[in-house]
Amino acid sequence: MVKLRWLQVNKFRTVKPGTRLAFNPGYNVLLGQNGTGKTTLLNLVAAAIKSNFADFKDEEFDLSYELESDKATATLSVRNQNRALPISLNLKDIAFEHPQPGAWVSEGVMHSPSLSVSTSISSKKTGLHVQLDLENQRGSARRTDEAVPGPSLEFDLSLLKNFPPWVLLVTALEQWGDKTSTPRELLSDFRELFLESTTSRFDESLEYFNKLGELPLELFRYPDGHIASSGALDPTGVMNEPLGSQARGKWGAPEYLLTDANLQPLKQTLQLLDFESAEAILELVDSLKGQQIDMMRLGNLRFYFSHRGGWKISEKMLSYGQKRVLSFMFYLSTAKSTVIADELVNGLHHRWIRACFEALGPRQVFLTSQNPLLLDYLSFKSPEEVRSAFVLCRWEKGPEQMVWENMSQEAAADFFDSYKVGFQQVGELLQSKGLW
């Protein structure tokens, strides 16, 4: 799983320059009054985890951050200096072609020279350390796991300056000179950091719910009969097996049916909403027959829920809270490593809140809430865990700027001592300490 270790804001809107936030590998909660930048920070966290800053393409910024997985770590510095150019700021524009594992194809997205990216990536398993500097058009690779590290491999990136850093990383590994399985191993180590983090922000209202029916899903059929799914609706492949089994028998059908028996997020929703059964229907939008690979694009997702009383309703007839539960369970199916949720408890019964927390599992979680119910589900084992679990957001005058900061060591120790006594809930304790 990919984790965001820290984020440093050297320049971004009115945020205090030099702001550096350390994040907990588990829960991270943003506290502050309305208008102190909590949602903005969530969006910035999502951009860093995805290494996709397209939402901020018209702004000037200077950011650094570190991503870590079980196999590798990456420290990135990203600076955008020209807000006038309409540019793509996606650091991961690379696609895999099947059925050839390890085939890497650039999607040809060009980056404006105003975007400066510096990347330092280390593989924990192989000891390979790669540095890329797009601004100076240089790169290097070296091993750090040897008693006496070997010489660095230097390479010129000037011919590739308009390509995404992931393409440059692939080029670096190819130039490393090891023509055995090592480059593919290394690419696998780095793949999770740059290609498997697709998390966006789960909004505070019904925006995600309203988008569910619009999100695309593609099915690909290969010569050997293998079927794979991809797309914004199912980036983690939850729907691949149930859709694949149907598509093998009726490729090109006008509709495909999924039920709570074969779709986990639908099953989780059903258990909470107390219906008897549930189903989801995807429609065929268009199809393409290739020389080797056939493709179908599915969409217009809709849901139906059957009650024990015999009546049946669509997702449009669900209550506000029920819609939030349904959309959050589908959001979780797309969020492999990280959950970023704005006002998660809005419209939710306390039993549903508990179930949502249990469904989070080992993911790294970033949350905001003005409702103490959410905070009361948090638990802590040490003052350091308290310190990294909260980000305090406020406005500071003279000069007018937003301040984002972790709790001080003293405040975290004081909070933890009171928390261990157990007389107050977390929300009440934060308020009594003047921290929320």
ZIMO-V194372 format. One record per pair of residues at least 4 apart in sequence whose C-alpha atoms are under 6 Angstrom apart, sorted by sequence separation. I is the first residue (numbers start at 1). J is the second residue. D is the distance in Angstrom with one decimal. If there is no record, write none. Layout:
# ZIMO-V194372
I	J	D
I	J	D
This chain:
# ZIMO-V194372
47	51	5.6
68	72	6.0
123	127	5.3
133	137	5.7
157	161	5.9
187	191	5.7
191	195	5.5
192	196	4.9
222	226	5.3
230	234	6.0
231	235	5.5
239	243	5.9
240	244	5.6
247	251	4.6
270	274	6.0
290	294	5.2
307	311	5.5
318	322	5.7
324	328	6.0
348	352	5.9
385	389	5.9
396	400	5.7
415	419	6.0
424	428	6.0
431	435	5.8
47	52	5.0
68	73	4.3
123	128	5.4
133	138	5.4
144	149	5.5
221	226	5.9
230	235	5.6
270	275	5.8
289	294	4.5
306	311	6.0
318	323	6.0
396	401	5.4
424	429	5.7
430	435	5.1
431	436	5.0
11	17	5.5
47	53	5.2
67	73	5.7
97	103	5.9
122	128	5.8
133	139	6.0
143	149	5.7
221	227	4.6
260	266	5.0
288	294	5.8
306	312	4.4
395	401	5.9
430	436	5.5
10	17	4.8
67	74	5.2
96	103	6.0
122	129	4.3
132	139	4.5
220	227	5.4
260	267	4.3
288	295	5.1
305	312	5.6
395	402	4.6
10	18	4.7
66	74	5.6
96	104	5.4
121	129	5.7
131	139	5.5
220	228	5.3
287	295	5.6
305	313	5.4
394	402	5.9
395	403	5.9
9	18	5.6
66	75	4.3
121	130	5.2
131	140	5.3
219	228	5.7
287	296	4.2
304	313	5.6
394	403	5.4
9	19	5.1
65	75	5.8
95	105	5.5
120	130	5.8
130	140	5.8
142	152	4.6
173	183	5.7
219	229	4.5
286	296	6.0
304	314	4.4
393	403	5.8
8	19	5.6
65	76	5.5
120	131	4.4
130	141	4.4
141	152	5.5
218	229	5.5
229	240	5.3
286	297	5.4
303	314	5.6
393	404	4.7
8	20	4.2
64	76	5.5
94	106	4.9
119	131	5.6
129	141	5.6
141	153	5.1
218	230	5.3
285	297	5.5
303	315	5.3
392	404	5.7
7	20	5.7
64	77	4.2
94	107	5.7
119	132	5.0
129	142	5.4
140	153	5.3
217	230	5.9
218	231	5.9
285	298	5.2
392	405	5.4
7	21	5.3
63	77	5.7
93	107	6.0
118	132	5.6
128	142	5.8
129	143	6.0
140	154	4.5
217	231	4.6
284	298	4.7
391	405	5.5
6	21	5.5
63	78	5.3
118	133	4.5
128	143	4.5
139	154	5.9
216	231	5.8
283	298	5.5
391	406	4.7
6	22	4.5
62	78	5.9
127	143	5.4
139	155	5.3
216	232	6.0
217	233	5.6
283	299	5.4
6	23	5.7
62	79	4.3
117	134	5.6
127	144	5.1
215	232	5.9
216	233	5.8
227	244	5.7
282	299	5.5
283	300	5.9
5	23	5.5
61	79	5.5
127	145	4.7
138	156	5.1
215	233	5.2
260	278	5.5
282	300	6.0
61	80	5.3
116	135	5.4
138	157	5.3
259	278	5.9
282	301	4.8
60	80	5.1
137	157	4.6
259	279	4.2
281	301	5.7
387	407	5.0
60	81	5.1
137	158	5.1
258	279	5.6
281	302	5.5
258	280	5.0
280	302	5.7
60	83	5.9
88	111	5.8
257	280	5.9
280	303	4.5
59	83	4.9
257	281	4.7
279	303	5.7
58	83	4.3
87	112	5.7
256	281	5.7
279	304	5.4
338	363	5.2
340	365	6.0
342	367	5.8
343	368	5.3
387	412	5.3
256	282	5.2
278	304	5.7
321	347	4.5
337	363	5.0
338	364	4.8
339	365	4.7
340	366	4.7
341	367	5.1
342	368	5.1
343	369	4.6
386	412	5.7
255	282	5.7
278	305	4.5
321	348	5.2
338	365	5.7
255	283	4.5
277	305	6.0
254	283	5.8
255	284	5.9
277	306	5.2
383	412	5.2
254	284	5.1
276	306	5.6
383	413	4.9
275	306	5.9
276	307	5.2
82	114	5.5
275	307	4.9
276	308	5.5
81	114	5.4
383	416	5.5
54	88	6.0
80	114	5.8
54	89	4.9
80	115	4.7
53	89	5.1
79	115	5.8
52	89	5.8
79	116	5.1
52	90	4.3
78	116	5.8
52	91	5.7
78	117	4.7
51	91	5.4
77	117	5.7
77	118	5.1
76	118	5.7
76	119	4.6
75	119	5.9
75	120	5.1
74	120	5.6
74	121	4.2
73	121	5.7
12	61	4.8
73	122	5.4
376	425	5.9
11	61	5.0
72	122	5.5
376	426	5.1
11	62	4.8
72	123	4.3
111	162	5.3
375	426	5.9
10	62	5.3
71	123	6.0
72	124	5.2
110	162	5.3
375	427	5.6
10	63	5.8
71	124	5.3
110	163	5.9
9	63	4.9
8	63	5.8
372	427	4.8
8	64	5.1
7	64	5.9
269	326	5.5
7	65	4.4
6	65	5.5
6	66	5.7
5	66	5.4
4	66	6.0
5	67	5.9
4	67	4.8
3	67	5.6
265	329	5.1
3	68	5.2
265	330	5.5
2	68	5.5
2	69	4.5
1	69	5.4
222	293	5.0
221	293	5.6
91	164	5.3
221	294	5.1
92	166	6.0
220	294	5.7
220	295	4.6
219	295	5.6
219	296	5.1
218	296	5.6
218	297	4.5
217	297	5.8
217	298	5.2
216	299	5.3
214	300	6.0
213	300	4.7
213	301	4.4
236	334	5.6
235	334	5.7
71	189	5.3
209	327	5.0
199	335	5.4
202	340	6.0
204	342	4.8
201	340	5.0
202	341	4.5
203	342	5.2
204	343	5.0
201	341	5.7
50	197	5.3
50	198	5.7
46	200	5.6
2	337	5.6
1	337	5.0
28	365	5.8
29	366	5.8
26	364	4.6
27	365	4.8
28	366	4.7
29	367	4.8
30	368	5.0
25	364	5.3
26	365	5.9
29	368	5.7
36	393	5.6
36	394	5.1
30	390	5.9
28	389	4.4
29	390	4.9
30	391	4.8
31	392	5.0
32	393	4.8
27	389	5.8
28	390	5.7
31	393	5.9
24	388	5.1
23	388	5.3
24	389	5.4
22	388	5.9
16	401	5.8
15	401	5.6
16	402	5.9
14	401	5.0
15	402	4.6
16	403	5.6
14	402	5.8
